[in-house]
Amino acid sequence: MPSTHDDIAALREQIQVLRDRAELRELFDRYVTALDTHGGSGPEESRYASLFTEDATFAFPIGVCAGVEAFAAFQREARERWARTHHSSSNHQVVLDGDRATLRAQQLTTHVHHGDDRPAAHFEVGGYCEARAVRTPDGWRLSHVAFHVVWDAGVRLPELAGVRL
């Protein structure tokens, strides 16, 4: 029969797993939200520092980059293509391995084209994101993010016509 000490140790371990899972889901939600929120005070690099390791890598259908500064520049360039974007993620799967974790989430993104007085056209993408995270002294940080397209619909920008999504 387990002792009270053993029961408490098992409960602490279970609580740590639940806490890690919650923190990782929240980290990924903050990443997805950051894709649509910009223009605030301070450089984006400082905001992204709370999400990524300094040497994080990124792989998207429209390009790859490494490092927080490169990601911030990549996002600024991508945002200029559209008037607005709206990213949404769900079905977060988290696999823990000590101080490392892998995540997978379904993702839907709507890109609203720049327009005049007519209703803006949309370009929509559905797919999934795979990410890796590491526990740092400052908490969990994403070390790799890759988005994989499953489908797309709507009007592509001319510069994306040849991109295999």
VMD Tcl script that draws the C-alpha trace (Angstrom):
set ca {
  {0.00 0.00 0.00}
  {1.43 3.42 -1.01}
  {2.36 5.77 1.79}
  {0.98 9.29 2.14}
  {4.41 10.57 1.10}
  {4.25 8.47 -2.11}
  {0.70 9.70 -2.81}
  {1.78 13.33 -2.41}
  {4.81 12.80 -4.66}
  {2.57 11.22 -7.34}
  {0.10 14.11 -7.09}
  {2.91 16.66 -7.42}
  {4.12 14.91 -10.56}
  {0.60 14.87 -12.03}
  {0.13 18.56 -11.21}
  {3.45 19.40 -12.91}
  {2.35 17.56 -16.07}
  {-0.98 19.42 -16.08}
  {0.79 22.73 -15.47}
  {3.30 22.11 -18.28}
  {0.50 21.22 -20.70}
  {-1.48 24.35 -19.77}
  {1.61 26.58 -20.09}
  {2.48 25.10 -23.50}
  {-1.06 25.55 -24.83}
  {-1.08 29.13 -23.56}
  {2.35 29.75 -25.15}
  {1.07 28.52 -28.50}
  {-2.08 30.65 -28.17}
  {0.10 33.72 -27.51}
  {2.14 32.89 -30.63}
  {-0.99 32.66 -32.82}
  {-2.38 35.88 -31.33}
  {0.94 37.66 -31.98}
  {0.58 36.87 -35.70}
  {-2.43 39.20 -35.84}
  {-1.50 41.85 -33.29}
  {1.25 44.30 -34.11}
  {1.99 47.98 -34.12}
  {2.08 48.24 -30.34}
  {4.77 49.91 -28.32}
  {8.32 48.64 -28.40}
  {10.10 46.46 -30.92}
  {8.48 43.19 -31.93}
  {11.68 41.34 -31.09}
  {11.09 42.01 -27.39}
  {7.52 40.69 -27.61}
  {8.69 37.60 -29.49}
  {11.43 36.97 -26.92}
  {8.73 35.80 -24.51}
  {7.60 33.24 -27.10}
  {10.75 31.86 -28.73}
  {14.26 30.79 -27.99}
  {16.79 33.22 -29.48}
  {17.81 30.63 -32.10}
  {14.30 29.40 -32.95}
  {13.69 28.16 -36.50}
  {10.60 28.74 -38.60}
  {9.29 26.98 -41.73}
  {6.30 28.31 -43.65}
  {5.16 27.71 -47.23}
  {6.26 31.25 -48.15}
  {9.71 31.00 -46.56}
  {12.00 29.90 -43.75}
  {14.04 31.84 -41.23}
  {16.03 31.43 -38.03}
  {16.22 33.64 -34.97}
  {13.82 36.06 -33.32}
  {15.04 39.10 -35.29}
  {14.65 37.27 -38.60}
  {11.15 36.11 -37.59}
  {10.11 39.67 -36.71}
  {11.33 40.90 -40.12}
  {9.63 37.95 -41.85}
  {6.33 38.77 -40.13}
  {6.55 42.48 -40.98}
  {7.08 41.61 -44.65}
  {4.24 39.07 -44.66}
  {1.82 41.51 -42.97}
  {2.43 44.13 -45.64}
  {0.86 41.77 -48.17}
  {-2.58 41.94 -46.52}
  {-4.83 44.51 -44.92}
  {-5.59 42.15 -42.02}
  {-5.13 38.56 -40.99}
  {-6.96 36.35 -38.54}
  {-5.29 33.19 -37.20}
  {-7.13 30.61 -35.15}
  {-5.85 27.36 -33.67}
  {-7.48 24.39 -31.98}
  {-7.07 20.74 -31.04}
  {-3.72 21.35 -29.35}
  {-1.78 18.15 -28.77}
  {1.14 18.32 -26.35}
  {3.71 15.57 -25.85}
  {6.07 16.14 -22.93}
  {9.58 14.75 -22.66}
  {11.13 16.26 -19.54}
  {12.21 19.80 -20.38}
  {11.27 19.38 -24.03}
  {7.90 19.14 -25.71}
  {6.30 18.79 -29.11}
  {3.04 20.45 -30.04}
  {0.61 20.07 -32.90}
  {-2.42 22.27 -33.52}
  {-4.95 22.69 -36.28}
  {-4.86 26.18 -37.74}
  {-7.17 28.31 -39.89}
  {-6.01 31.62 -41.28}
  {-7.93 34.28 -43.16}
  {-5.97 36.87 -45.12}
  {-7.93 40.00 -46.11}
  {-6.58 41.64 -49.25}
  {-5.98 45.37 -49.47}
  {-8.95 46.91 -51.21}
  {-10.67 50.11 -52.11}
  {-14.38 50.70 -51.40}
  {-15.47 47.27 -52.58}
  {-15.77 44.36 -50.16}
  {-12.31 42.99 -49.51}
  {-11.42 39.64 -51.02}
  {-10.16 36.87 -48.76}
  {-7.53 34.19 -49.05}
  {-8.01 31.36 -46.57}
  {-5.63 28.62 -45.53}
  {-6.28 25.55 -43.41}
  {-3.58 23.30 -42.07}
  {-1.64 22.34 -39.00}
  {1.30 23.66 -37.10}
  {4.01 21.47 -35.61}
  {6.25 22.99 -32.98}
  {8.97 22.09 -30.52}
  {9.44 23.80 -27.18}
  {12.05 23.82 -24.43}
  {11.83 24.78 -20.79}
  {14.12 27.73 -20.06}
  {14.84 29.58 -16.81}
  {12.15 32.06 -17.96}
  {9.56 29.36 -18.75}
  {8.61 27.43 -21.87}
  {9.75 28.84 -25.24}
  {9.12 27.62 -28.78}
  {12.33 26.49 -30.51}
  {10.82 25.47 -33.85}
  {7.54 26.25 -35.62}
  {6.46 24.74 -38.96}
  {3.13 25.32 -40.69}
  {1.79 22.74 -43.15}
  {-0.99 23.63 -45.56}
  {-3.81 21.13 -46.08}
  {-6.05 23.34 -48.22}
  {-6.44 26.90 -49.44}
  {-9.30 28.84 -50.99}
  {-9.93 32.29 -52.37}
  {-7.85 34.77 -54.27}
  {-4.10 34.33 -54.04}
  {-1.82 37.30 -54.37}
  {0.04 37.29 -57.72}
  {3.39 36.83 -55.94}
  {2.03 33.63 -54.33}
  {0.76 32.13 -57.59}
  {3.75 29.81 -57.91}
  {4.05 28.91 -54.22}
  {3.11 25.32 -53.51}
  {0.84 25.60 -50.53}
}
mol new
graphics top color blue
foreach p $ca { graphics top sphere $p radius 0.5 }
foreach p [lrange $ca 0 end-1] q [lrange $ca 1 end] { graphics top cylinder $p $q radius 0.2 }
display resetview
